Amino acid sequence: MREFLLTIALAATLTHLITPFIKDLAMKAGAYMHLRNRDTHTKVTPRWGGIGMWLAMAITFLIVSHLPLVAKSFGREATGIFLAGTFIMILGALDDLYDLDSITKFAGQAVAGGILLLHGVQILWLPINGIYILPPSIGQVLTIVFVMVVINAINFVDGLDGLATGIVAICAAAFFGFSYLLAVVNGLNRAGAPSLITAIIIGVCIGFLPHNYHPARIFMGDSGAMFLGLLLSSAAITLTGQIDVNAITQERSSSALLPLLLPFTILAIPLLDLVLAVIRRVRAGRSPFAADKEHLHHKLLSMGNSHRRTSAILYSWTAMFAFPTVVAAFAPLWIALGFGLLIFAFSFLLVKKSLGSLNERTK
């Protein structure tokens, strides 16, 4: 665990130190966000935060590859994730600069998924009547679709200062806890690629958040949102590929299912926002990817919440779905429910306070 904590601290420190230089570079290159009607920021803000994240990840990889335990994580899968992450970051950086069309971005996301497949990162099974081993072609299609869905879910929720950064950090922390504890409980290698990748995600988000929290001095942009989405999705897929499902006993059947279910649980808020946005826009006869001001964070802001309280509410909702699921895999259900209720109570207090503010404004 100490080596993973060191990995998180190193990634956070590097991201925090590198980001100011990327901020200046983005402004000089013209990679900045102009003011639009749907935006919540009030001044021109540079993007390209993802470039700083990628640089921090690359340097962290070089350093921690010499640690005795974490070094065992580096292999074919980790290489594929790094290469796919590099590709998607470059695609996102170009989009931040030139505003690429949706078809080009979708094609690029599919290519990134293909890079993962070439390096063995693939969905291998589904929990259908026990464990159903997928035909390779079906698994490959599901892998690419899953990667693209997660990438776009993170991209959709990136509409408020620090919102996506904090949500991804919470998601990664939950998945890191699950992958690490699963390694301990079921005897899998603790230094697996999922633990390494999620530790990197936690670190870069922690390091980037001070620059991105309201009022943001830099945005992660598509270079960051797509990069983080790819890392998170590939970490989830990699864990499913590392489990010998035949070796998991009936008593641990929940642990066998959760690697597949957990990503959807921890990403409940981004996925919900994505689904609601698509339904809303299709019903209105618009493109599913036409921007609007009706996302969850816009709704909370319209209730009178500040930027920071809105982010805190959505952070708490994310944690409410994510952490109890992890606890349920390794502890009695009542403990997981109790943990979830505590987070719900905190979230309820935040929402109640916002409703009180709304009532005062309407009097």
N, C-alpha and C positions, 0 to 999 in steps of 0.2 A: 504493500500500500504506500509506503514512503516514496518509492520511485514514481508511482502515479501522481502523488501529491506534488512531487518535484516537477513532474511534467506539466501539471496544471499551472503551477507558479511560474515556471519558465515561459510557457506560452502566453500567460497573462502579462508578464513583465515586458516581453518582447513586443507584443501587440500594442501595449500602452506607449512604449517608447517610439515605435515605428510610425504610428498613426499620424502624429503631427507633420512628419515629413511627407506622408502621402496626401495629407490635406493640402499642403502648399503645392504639391505636384498636380493634383487634380484641378486646382484653381488655374494654374498656368496652362494646363492642357485644355481647359474648357469643359471638364467633366464635372459640372455642377448642376444643381436642381434650380430651375427657374421657378418663379412664383406662379402658381396656378390656382384656380378657384377652389379646387377640392383639397388643397394642401393646408396643413395646420401650422407650418412654419411661416415666418414673416420676413425672412431675408434670404438672399441667395446663399445656398449651402453646398459645399463640395460633396461629391460622392467618392467612389473608388475605395471605400472602407475595406472591401473584400481583398484588395491587393495587399494591404497591411496584414490582414488575417493570414493570407496565403504565405507571405514572407515569414511571419512568425511561426507558422506551422513547419515550413521547410527548415528553418534554422533549428527549431525544437527537435525535429526528426534527426538532424545531423548530430545533435548533442546527446539526446537520450539513447541513440542507437549504441552508445558505448556503456550503458548501464547493464549490469548482469541480468536482471530480470526482464526489463522492458525490451532489451535487445532481441529477446526471443519472439517478440511480436512482429518483427519485420520479416516479411516473406512475400509470396506471390500476391496475396490479397491486399496487404498494406501497400504494396507497389501499385497495384491497380487503382486503389482508392486515391493515392497521391496523384497519379497521372490523370484520372478522371476529374479530380478536384482542380488540377491545374488547367485542364481544358475548359471546364465550366466557368472557372474564374476569369479566364481570358475572354470567353464569350460574354460574360456579364460586364466586364470592363469595357468592351466594345459597345455594348448596349447602353451603358451609362454615358458613353461619349457620343454615340451616333443614333440612339433610339432605334434599334433594330425592330423589324416587324415580328409579329407573333410566330409566323410560320418558321422563320429563321431560328428563333429561340427554341421552339419545340424540336426542330430538327437537331439542333445542337445538344439539347437535353437527351434526345434519343441516342446520339453518338456517344455522349458521356456514359449512358447506361451500357452501350455496347463495349466500351473500354472496360467497364467493370466485369462484364461477362467474359471477356477474353482473359481475365485474370482470376476467374473462378468465383467471383462474387455473384451469386445467383440464388433465387428462391428454389429450394429443393423439394419442399413438401407442404401439405396443407392438412389441417386437422379435420379430415372428412372420414367418418366412421373409424376413428382412431388416427392413424398416421397414413396419409396417402402420398406416396412418392410420385412427384409430377414427372410426366414425360419431359425430356430436355427442352423441346421447342415451346411447350406451354410455360415452363418455368422461366425461360428466357423472356418471353413476352410479358409475363407478370412482373418480372424484375424491372424491365424498362418502364412499364406503366407505373409501378410503385415509386420508382425514382422520380419520374416526372410529376406525379401527384404531390409528393412531399416537397419537391423543389418549388412548385407553384403555390402550395399552401403557405410556405414560409414567405414567399414573395408577396402574397396577398395580404398577410398580416403585418407586413413592414410598411405601416402607414402612419406611425406615430413615433416621436423621439424615444428611442430606447426600448420600444415595445417588442419588436422581433428579437432583438439581442437578448433581452431578459427571458422571453418565452423559450427560445432555443437553449439557453443556459439551463433552465429548469428541466426541459425535456432531456437534455444530454446528461444532467446529473441523475435523473431517475433511471435512465438506461444504463449509465455507468454503474450505479448501485446494483441494478439487476444482473448485469453481465459479470460483475466482480463476485457477487454473492453466489450466483449460479456456479461459478468456477469453484468456489469453496465447497458448496453443498454437494455438487455432483462430480467433483474431482476433475473438472476441466482445467486447462492451463490458464492460470490467472493472468498471464501476460499476453492474452489473445488480442487480436486486432480490434475487436469491439471496444475493449477497455481502453486501449491506447487512443483510438480515434475519438471516443467520447470525452476522454480526458483533455485532448487537444481542443475540442469544441468548447468545453467548459472554460478552459484557459483563455482562448481568444475572445470569447464573449465577455468574460470578466475584465480583460484588459481593454476592450473596445468600449464598454458601457460608459465609463466616465466621459469619454469624448462624444458619446451618442445620446446620453440622457438629456432630458429637457433642461435648458435649451440646447439642442444639438449643435455641435460645431462641425460635424461631418456625418454623412449618412453612409450606411454600408452599401447602398445601391444594389443593383442586380448582381454585381460582382460578389457581394457578400451574401445576399439572400440565397442565390442559387448555389453558391459554394457551401454554405452551411446546410442547406437542404440536401445536397448530395452527400455530404459527410454523414449526416444523421441517418439518411435512408440506407446508405451502404453499410454503416455500422450495424443497423438492425438486420440487414440481409446476411451479413457476414456471420453474425451469431447463430442464425438458424442453420447455416452451412457447417458450423463447427460441432453441432450437437449430434451425437450418435443416438438417434431416437430409439433404437432397439435396446440400448443399455439403460434407458430411463425406466424405472419401475412404475407400477401402477400408482403407488403412493405419491410419486412425484409427477403425475400426469399433468398437474397444473403448470409445473415448471416447463414441461414439454410444449404446452400450448402458448404460454406467455411470450416467448420470443417473437411469435408472429402477431399476437394480439396487442402486445405492449406498445409498439409504434403507433397504432391507431388510438390507443388510450392516451398516451402522453401528448399526441398531436391533436387531441380532440378539439381544442379551441381554433387552431389554424384551419383544420379540416372543416369544422362547422362554418367558419367564416367563408371558406372557399365554396362550399356547397350552397350556402344561402345566397352568395353573390351570383353564382351561375344561374340559380333558379330565378332570382329577382330580375336579372338582366334578360334572360330568355323570355320570361313572361312579358316584359316590357318591349319585346321585339328588337332588342339590342344585342350586340355581340357579347358573349359570356365574359370577354376580357376588356369590355369598355369600362373605363374607370368611373367611379361615382363616389358620393359621400354618404353611403349607407352601410358601411362596414360596422362591426361591433364597436370599435373604438369611437367611430363617429356618433353612434347612438349614445354611448356613455358620456361623451363630451357634450352632447346636446342636453343632457340631464343636469348640466351645471358642474360636472366634474372638471378638475384641473387636469392638465396633461399627466402629472405625476400620479394623481389618484386613479385616473383611468388605467394607467399602466399597472398600478398596484392591484387593481381589481382583476385585470386579465391575468396577471402573474398568479394571483391566488386561485383563480379558476383553473389555470393550467396545472398547478400543484395539486389541486383537489382531485383531479383525474389521474395524475401521473403517479404520485408517491403511494397512495393506498394500494394501487395495483401491484407495485413492487413489493410492498410489505406483505400482501396477500400470498405471494409466491413462497414466502419463507417463514410466515408466522400465522397463527390462527386468524380466521376471518374476522373475529370480533375486534382484534387489535387493529386490523386494517380499517375496519369501519369506524372505530374510535378515532383513528388518526385522520381519516377523511372528514369526520364531523368537526374536529378541531379546526381544520382548514376552512371548512364551510362556515363555521361560526365567525371566523375572522373576515371571510369574504362578505358574509351577511352584514356585519357591522360597517364595512366600507360602503356597501350598496345602500344601506339604510341612511348613512350619513349623506350620500349623494341625493337620495330621494328627499331628505329634509331640506337640502339646499335648493332643490327644484321647487318644492312647495313654497319656500320663502320667496323665490323669484316670481312665482305666479300670483302671489297675494296682491 
